[in-house]
Amino acid sequence: MLDKNGIAQRIAQEVRNGWYVNLGIGIPTLVANYIPSGMEVEFQSENGILGMGPFPMEGDEDADLINAGKQTITAMPGAAYFDSATSFAMIRGQHVQLTVLGAMEVSQNGDIANWKIPGKMVKGMGGAMDLVASAENIIVAMMHTNRAGESKLLSNCSLPLTGVACVRRVVTNLAVLDIRDGAFHLVEVAPGISVEQVVAATAGKLVVPESVPEMQIS
Amino acid sequence: MAISKQVKDVTAACSGVESGMTLMLGGFGLCGIPECSIAELVRLGIQDVTCISNNAGVDDFGLGLLLQQRQIRKMISSYVGENDEFERQMLSGELEVDLIPQGSLAERCRAGGAGIPAFYTPAGYGTEVAAGKEVRDFNGKPHILESALTADFAFVKAWKGDASGNLIFKATARNFNPMMAMAGKITVAEVEELVPEGELDPNSVHTPGIFVQRIFQGSGYEKRIEQRTVQSR
């Protein structure tokens, strides 16, 4: 079974040279730590930076330089700053090649819910609705089940939706799954996890091919 | 000769702000928020205002200060996750809240300032956000109609500015400030450094002074950091 860093490490393998990538709050932010050195990749944060770098050294933090999670960050050589309208022009205009975000629920037709639990928790959607409505390549990073042990991969989302039929791939602590033709398709299992465990933890329709490789995580 | 927008202080800058008005406030989290103007709005004690701002501050800073005093009737925001008092007022029904996608919020402000009454966007289609909104297909994909936003007053914060109202922002403190400056009937800009006329390079101006009606030299900036994340040396 993977931890959060393992999920991030597996998603980093999806990133290609020359891509602009938007990473959401939480596990997705960790993906930046696993990009091979030498690969030409720029991270976009929707509050207004392209070329986001790592956290600053202690004492160098700048209140005017944060990411979408409000964390202090640095800017890489070649970075650019811009306003929020320009930022979402990049996102809606499909100039960003990969979007990675977290979710509370994902359905077998690619719907995603991650912004509201009616009557309990309302944080707001932030930029997530714009991101999922426009991006062609959306990967969800999340735990396979919630704290109560219930599957987060469902036939239909029970929570208010963030976007419809938009998620292409899900990477969890148990598996990599693609979404197409109204079903989850098992692509890889996490180290030490059996196909049966994934089947048991997946409430939505799951297609399992004859052979399922194990994730290669160094 | 250039048109001067300079006013003496924050009190002069906020003159005319009244209860019941719609206000825009720049910033993302606590980054790039108009700290001096917010403090003045608290001092003025105005009530029942509608605030358009990406976030609602934290419990004891930013817009949280106005929430504490129950001065806000309605918030229009995209993300409000860092403020317990906000969540309490919202869930209890004391505070009306309109949550809208961040890109739609930015574009609605931009449109308001640019004379575009409405536009279609794919963001929010198939969700609660689309309720009651016109849906139309473009290039085989459904979009929803979003309307422009304007405000009686817009409060923005810049790094540098001059008496003409030209503004330069620093790093990610730019965020919503330029669009909100465009969308305010009266836009109040507070700056960390008000420089003499002619000192800002016209090539580098982010917000041209035409969008700013009042500008003043801010003071006492706390510039609080919400999530201090560092690497140890």
Chai-1 contact restraints between the chains, C-beta under 6 A:
chainA,res_idxA,chainB,res_idxB,connection_type,confidence,min_distance_angstrom,max_distance_angstrom,comment,restraint_id
A,N47,B,F28,contact,1.0,0.0,6.0,A-B,restraint_1
A,N47,B,T172,contact,1.0,0.0,6.0,A-B,restraint_2
A,N47,B,N175,contact,1.0,0.0,6.0,A-B,restraint_3
A,G48,B,T172,contact,1.0,0.0,6.0,A-B,restraint_4
A,G48,B,R174,contact,1.0,0.0,6.0,A-B,restraint_5
A,G48,B,N175,contact,1.0,0.0,6.0,A-B,restraint_6
A,I49,B,T172,contact,1.0,0.0,6.0,A-B,restraint_7
A,F55,B,T229,contact,1.0,0.0,6.0,A-B,restraint_8
A,F55,B,V230,contact,1.0,0.0,6.0,A-B,restraint_9
A,F55,B,Q231,contact,1.0,0.0,6.0,A-B,restraint_10
A,P56,B,V230,contact,1.0,0.0,6.0,A-B,restraint_11
A,M57,B,Q231,contact,1.0,0.0,6.0,A-B,restraint_12
A,M57,B,R233,contact,1.0,0.0,6.0,A-B,restraint_13
A,E58,B,V230,contact,1.0,0.0,6.0,A-B,restraint_14
A,E58,B,S232,contact,1.0,0.0,6.0,A-B,restraint_15
A,E58,B,R233,contact,1.0,0.0,6.0,A-B,restraint_16
A,E61,B,R228,contact,1.0,0.0,6.0,A-B,restraint_17
A,E61,B,V230,contact,1.0,0.0,6.0,A-B,restraint_18
A,A63,B,K223,contact,1.0,0.0,6.0,A-B,restraint_19
A,A63,B,I225,contact,1.0,0.0,6.0,A-B,restraint_20
A,D64,B,K170,contact,1.0,0.0,6.0,A-B,restraint_21
A,D64,B,A171,contact,1.0,0.0,6.0,A-B,restraint_22
A,D64,B,A173,contact,1.0,0.0,6.0,A-B,restraint_23
A,L65,B,A171,contact,1.0,0.0,6.0,A-B,restraint_24
A,L65,B,T172,contact,1.0,0.0,6.0,A-B,restraint_25
A,I66,B,C31,contact,1.0,0.0,6.0,A-B,restraint_26
A,I66,B,T172,contact,1.0,0.0,6.0,A-B,restraint_27
A,K70,B,G29,contact,1.0,0.0,6.0,A-B,restraint_28
A,K70,B,E226,contact,1.0,0.0,6.0,A-B,restraint_29
A,K70,B,Q227,contact,1.0,0.0,6.0,A-B,restraint_30
A,Q71,B,Q227,contact,1.0,0.0,6.0,A-B,restraint_31
A,Q71,B,T229,contact,1.0,0.0,6.0,A-B,restraint_32
A,T72,B,R228,contact,1.0,0.0,6.0,A-B,restraint_33
A,T72,B,T229,contact,1.0,0.0,6.0,A-B,restraint_34
A,Y81,B,A171,contact,1.0,0.0,6.0,A-B,restraint_35
A,Y81,B,R174,contact,1.0,0.0,6.0,A-B,restraint_36
A,D83,B,R174,contact,1.0,0.0,6.0,A-B,restraint_37
A,D83,B,P178,contact,1.0,0.0,6.0,A-B,restraint_38
A,S84,B,A106,contact,1.0,0.0,6.0,A-B,restraint_39
A,S84,B,N175,contact,1.0,0.0,6.0,A-B,restraint_40
A,S84,B,F176,contact,1.0,0.0,6.0,A-B,restraint_41
A,A85,B,A106,contact,1.0,0.0,6.0,A-B,restraint_42
A,A85,B,E107,contact,1.0,0.0,6.0,A-B,restraint_43
A,A85,B,R110,contact,1.0,0.0,6.0,A-B,restraint_44
A,A85,B,M179,contact,1.0,0.0,6.0,A-B,restraint_45
A,F88,B,G103,contact,1.0,0.0,6.0,A-B,restraint_46
A,F88,B,A106,contact,1.0,0.0,6.0,A-B,restraint_47
A,K123,B,G81,contact,1.0,0.0,6.0,A-B,restraint_48
A,G124,B,S78,contact,1.0,0.0,6.0,A-B,restraint_49
A,G124,B,Y79,contact,1.0,0.0,6.0,A-B,restraint_50
A,G124,B,V80,contact,1.0,0.0,6.0,A-B,restraint_51
A,G124,B,L99,contact,1.0,0.0,6.0,A-B,restraint_52
A,M125,B,P101,contact,1.0,0.0,6.0,A-B,restraint_53
A,G126,B,S78,contact,1.0,0.0,6.0,A-B,restraint_54
A,G126,B,Y79,contact,1.0,0.0,6.0,A-B,restraint_55
A,G126,B,Q102,contact,1.0,0.0,6.0,A-B,restraint_56
A,G127,B,Q102,contact,1.0,0.0,6.0,A-B,restraint_57
A,M129,B,P101,contact,1.0,0.0,6.0,A-B,restraint_58
A,M129,B,A123,contact,1.0,0.0,6.0,A-B,restraint_59
A,M129,B,G124,contact,1.0,0.0,6.0,A-B,restraint_60
A,D130,B,P101,contact,1.0,0.0,6.0,A-B,restraint_61
A,D130,B,G103,contact,1.0,0.0,6.0,A-B,restraint_62
A,D130,B,A123,contact,1.0,0.0,6.0,A-B,restraint_63
A,A133,B,P122,contact,1.0,0.0,6.0,A-B,restraint_64
A,A133,B,A123,contact,1.0,0.0,6.0,A-B,restraint_65
A,S134,B,P122,contact,1.0,0.0,6.0,A-B,restraint_66
A,P160,B,E128,contact,1.0,0.0,6.0,A-B,restraint_67
A,L161,B,T127,contact,1.0,0.0,6.0,A-B,restraint_68
A,V164,B,G126,contact,1.0,0.0,6.0,A-B,restraint_69
